[in-house]
């Protein structure tokens, strides 16, 4: 009887701890969700307000007389379509090359033991320890020599150099989670190393490739400092620069600023809605060893 009571007491304690842990987890998730949603709601609310209503006290969370003037002025008064086009071209190109290079590099690191492999991995990790702003002046001097200042191709090169190290780490972790026995089985069947990679390993690593592409795209889409320094022509500016110039020296059009931010947020929302599972699986790849 005593043993049964002890077991019942232990089970009840486990249930209580499980309930408390689950309740605390949901409470934290709810709090984090609210903290994320509030800025988005405020952004949309401000974009729908007229200029005279923005500075009302107390502020209106939900405008009583919503208007689309802010969205209209973004397209009429500014070349916002050109900003979006430039960002899509630059970021998509940089993402493509970053993913291609990091995929091959990650596969090579995970499958081959070569001299300097450890140093190369340490070097990739060390590049993430220093702020990227340190490279601003060296990049500017190099691009001045080659006449690449105020060219979108310069931004492509910069974004590629920033995203390749981390994408390589991600792909290396994902490839390490794929058993090497698959390579050996394909080699026994007579497949070459290229055929093994293309037909066997690459299809299995598509979630990791997608996660690397998402990371590279987001990093390039949100970048501001280098674009501000290297791009001077208004028609060549990216969407981050276009939004930044809506902040005037003496006056800020908050409804236009929030409307432009909303348009720039749409690609990020679509990426997280449709590809978030690939991002999670790619970031956690390699956490469990065989």
MOWO-V724616 format. One record per residue. N is the residue number from 0. RES is the residue in one small letter. SS is DSSP state (a for helix, b for strand, c for the rest). PHI is phi as a letter, one per 20 degrees, with the letter a starting at -180 (NA if undefined). PSI is psi in radians with two decimals (* if undefined). Layout:
[[N	RES	SS	PHI	PSI] [N	RES	SS	PHI	PSI]]
//
This chain:
[[0	x	c	NA	-0.76] [1	x	a	f	-0.70] [2	x	a	f	-0.68] [3	x	a	f	-0.70] [4	x	a	f	-0.70] [5	x	a	f	-0.76] [6	x	a	f	-0.74] [7	x	a	f	-0.69] [8	x	a	f	-0.70] [9	x	a	f	-0.73] [10	x	a	f	-0.71] [11	x	a	f	-0.67] [12	x	a	f	-0.70] [13	x	a	f	-0.73] [14	x	a	f	-0.73] [15	x	a	f	-0.77] [16	x	a	f	-0.66] [17	x	a	f	-0.75] [18	x	a	f	-0.76] [19	x	a	f	-0.77] [20	x	a	f	-0.76] [21	x	a	f	-0.71] [22	x	a	f	-0.76] [23	x	a	f	-0.68] [24	x	a	f	-0.80] [25	x	a	f	-0.63] [26	x	a	f	-0.74] [27	x	a	f	-0.76] [28	x	a	f	-0.70] [29	x	a	f	-0.74] [30	x	a	f	-0.79] [31	x	a	f	-0.67] [32	x	a	f	-0.73] [33	x	a	f	-0.74] [34	x	a	f	-0.52] [35	x	a	e	-0.67] [36	x	a	f	-0.60] [37	x	a	g	-0.84] [38	x	a	f	-0.63] [39	x	a	f	-0.75] [40	x	a	f	-0.73] [41	x	a	f	-0.67] [42	x	a	f	-0.83] [43	x	a	f	-0.70] [44	x	a	f	-0.78] [45	x	a	f	-0.64] [46	x	a	f	-0.41] [47	x	c	e	0.05] [48	x	c	e	2.63] [49	x	c	f	2.85] [50	x	c	f	-0.58] [51	x	c	f	-0.39] [52	x	c	e	-0.34] [53	x	c	f	-0.65] [54	x	c	e	0.26] [55	x	c	f	2.56] [56	x	c	c	2.13] [57	x	c	f	2.71] [58	x	c	f	2.62] [59	x	c	e	2.11] [60	x	c	f	-0.75] [61	x	c	d	1.93] [62	x	c	g	2.35] [63	x	c	f	-0.50] [64	x	c	c	1.35] [65	x	c	f	2.57] [66	x	c	b	2.68] [67	x	c	d	0.33] [68	x	a	f	-0.66] [69	x	a	f	-0.76] [70	x	a	f	-0.67] [71	x	a	f	-0.73] [72	x	a	f	-0.53] [73	x	a	g	-0.72] [74	x	a	e	-0.53] [75	x	a	e	-0.79] [76	x	a	e	-0.23] [77	x	c	c	2.59] [78	x	c	f	1.08] [79	x	a	f	-0.53] [80	x	a	f	-0.68] [81	x	a	f	-0.65] [82	x	a	f	-0.81] [83	x	a	f	-0.72] [84	x	a	f	-0.78] [85	x	a	f	-0.74] [86	x	a	f	-0.75] [87	x	a	f	-0.75] [88	x	a	f	-0.86] [89	x	a	f	-0.88] [90	x	a	f	-0.70] [91	x	a	f	-0.74] [92	x	a	f	-0.81] [93	x	a	f	-0.68] [94	x	a	f	-0.74] [95	x	a	f	-0.87] [96	x	a	f	-0.65] [97	x	a	f	-0.76] [98	x	a	f	-0.72] [99	x	a	f	-0.85] [100	x	a	f	-0.80] [101	x	a	f	-0.53] [102	x	a	f	-0.84] [103	x	a	f	-0.73] [104	x	a	f	-0.77] [105	x	a	f	-0.66] [106	x	a	f	-0.75] [107	x	a	f	-0.70] [108	x	a	f	-0.66] [109	x	a	f	-0.37] [110	x	a	d	-0.37] [111	x	c	c	2.47] [112	x	c	d	1.97] [113	x	c	c	2.81] [114	x	c	f	2.28] [115	x	c	n	0.13] [116	x	a	f	-0.81] [117	x	a	f	-0.70] [118	x	a	f	-0.67] [119	x	a	f	-0.73] [120	x	a	f	-0.71] [121	x	a	f	-0.64] [122	x	a	f	-0.73] [123	x	a	f	-0.73] [124	x	a	f	-0.65] [125	x	a	f	-0.54] [126	x	a	f	-0.40] [127	x	c	e	-0.10] [128	x	c	e	-0.27] [129	x	c	d	2.53] [130	x	c	f	2.44] [131	x	a	f	-0.37] [132	x	a	f	-0.35] [133	x	a	f	-0.44] [134	x	a	e	0.02] [135	x	a	f	-0.90] [136	x	a	f	-0.81] [137	x	a	g	-0.77] [138	x	a	f	-0.73] [139	x	a	f	-0.73] [140	x	a	f	-0.72] [141	x	a	f	-0.78] [142	x	a	f	-0.50] [143	x	a	f	-0.71] [144	x	a	f	-0.72] [145	x	c	e	0.09] [146	x	c	m	0.62] [147	x	c	d	0.10] [148	x	c	f	2.45] [149	x	c	m	0.55] [150	x	c	c	2.40] [151	x	a	f	-0.44] [152	x	a	f	-0.55] [153	x	a	f	-0.72] [154	x	a	f	-0.64] [155	x	a	f	-0.81] [156	x	a	f	-0.74] [157	x	a	f	-0.81] [158	x	a	f	-0.62] [159	x	a	f	-0.80] [160	x	a	f	-0.49] [161	x	a	f	-0.58] [162	x	a	e	-0.38] [163	x	a	g	-0.80] [164	x	a	g	-0.85] [165	x	a	f	-0.67] [166	x	a	f	-0.63] [167	x	a	f	-0.73] [168	x	a	f	-0.74] [169	x	a	f	-0.80] [170	x	a	f	-0.64] [171	x	a	f	-0.74] [172	x	a	f	-0.66] [173	x	a	f	-0.77] [174	x	a	f	-0.56] [175	x	a	f	-0.43] [176	x	c	e	-0.14] [177	x	c	e	2.20] [178	x	c	f	2.39] [179	x	c	f	-0.26] [180	x	a	f	-0.46] [181	x	a	f	-0.71] [182	x	a	f	-0.77] [183	x	a	f	-0.69] [184	x	a	f	-0.72] [185	x	a	f	-0.63] [186	x	a	f	-0.66] [187	x	a	f	-0.60] [188	x	c	f	-0.02] [189	x	c	n	0.15] [190	x	c	f	2.47] [191	x	c	f	2.96] [192	x	a	f	-0.69] [193	x	a	f	-0.73] [194	x	a	f	-0.65] [195	x	a	f	-0.80] [196	x	a	f	-0.79] [197	x	a	f	-0.72] [198	x	a	e	-0.38] [199	x	a	d	-0.96] [200	x	a	e	-0.78] [201	x	a	f	-0.77] [202	x	a	g	-0.59] [203	x	a	f	-0.36] [204	x	c	e	0.17] [205	x	a	g	-0.67] [206	x	a	g	-0.69] [207	x	a	f	-0.69] [208	x	a	f	-0.75] [209	x	a	f	-0.70] [210	x	a	f	-0.73] [211	x	a	f	-0.71] [212	x	a	f	-0.70] [213	x	a	f	-0.78] [214	x	a	f	-0.82] [215	x	a	f	-0.69] [216	x	a	f	-0.79] [217	x	a	f	-0.73] [218	x	a	f	-0.75] [219	x	a	f	-0.65] [220	x	a	f	-0.63] [221	x	a	e	-0.10] [222	x	c	f	2.40] [223	x	c	c	-0.78] [224	x	a	f	-0.89] [225	x	a	f	-0.65] [226	x	a	f	-0.66] [227	x	a	f	-0.64] [228	x	a	f	-0.68] [229	x	a	e	-0.29] [230	x	c	d	2.17] [231	x	c	d	-0.60] [232	x	c	f	2.35] [233	x	a	f	-0.65] [234	x	a	f	-0.26] [235	x	a	d	0.02] [236	x	c	f	2.65] [237	x	c	e	3.06] [238	x	a	f	-0.56] [239	x	a	f	-0.68] [240	x	a	f	-0.69] [241	x	a	f	-0.71] [242	x	a	f	-0.70] [243	x	a	f	-0.60] [244	x	c	f	-0.11] [245	x	c	f	-0.22] [246	x	b	e	1.85] [247	x	c	e	3.01] [248	x	c	f	-0.66] [249	x	c	d	-0.19] [250	x	c	b	2.46] [251	x	b	c	2.18] [252	x	c	e	1.58] [253	x	a	f	-0.63] [254	x	a	f	-0.69] [255	x	a	f	-0.67] [256	x	a	f	-0.76] [257	x	a	f	-0.60] [258	x	a	f	-0.77] [259	x	a	f	-0.68] [260	x	a	f	-0.62] [261	x	a	f	-0.76] [262	x	a	f	-0.66] [263	x	a	f	-0.40] [264	x	a	e	-0.39] [265	x	a	g	-0.86] [266	x	a	g	-0.66] [267	x	a	f	-0.72] [268	x	a	f	-0.75] [269	x	a	f	-0.69] [270	x	a	f	-0.81] [271	x	a	f	-0.55] [272	x	a	f	-0.77] [273	x	a	e	-0.36] [274	x	a	c	0.26] [275	x	a	f	-0.57] [276	x	a	f	-0.58] [277	x	a	f	-0.64] [278	x	a	f	-0.75] [279	x	a	f	-0.80] [280	x	a	f	-0.61] [281	x	a	f	-0.64] [282	x	a	f	-0.52] [283	x	a	e	-0.02] [284	x	c	f	2.46] [285	x	c	n	-0.03] [286	x	c	f	-0.53] [287	x	c	d	2.15] [288	x	c	e	2.66] [289	x	c	f	*]]
//
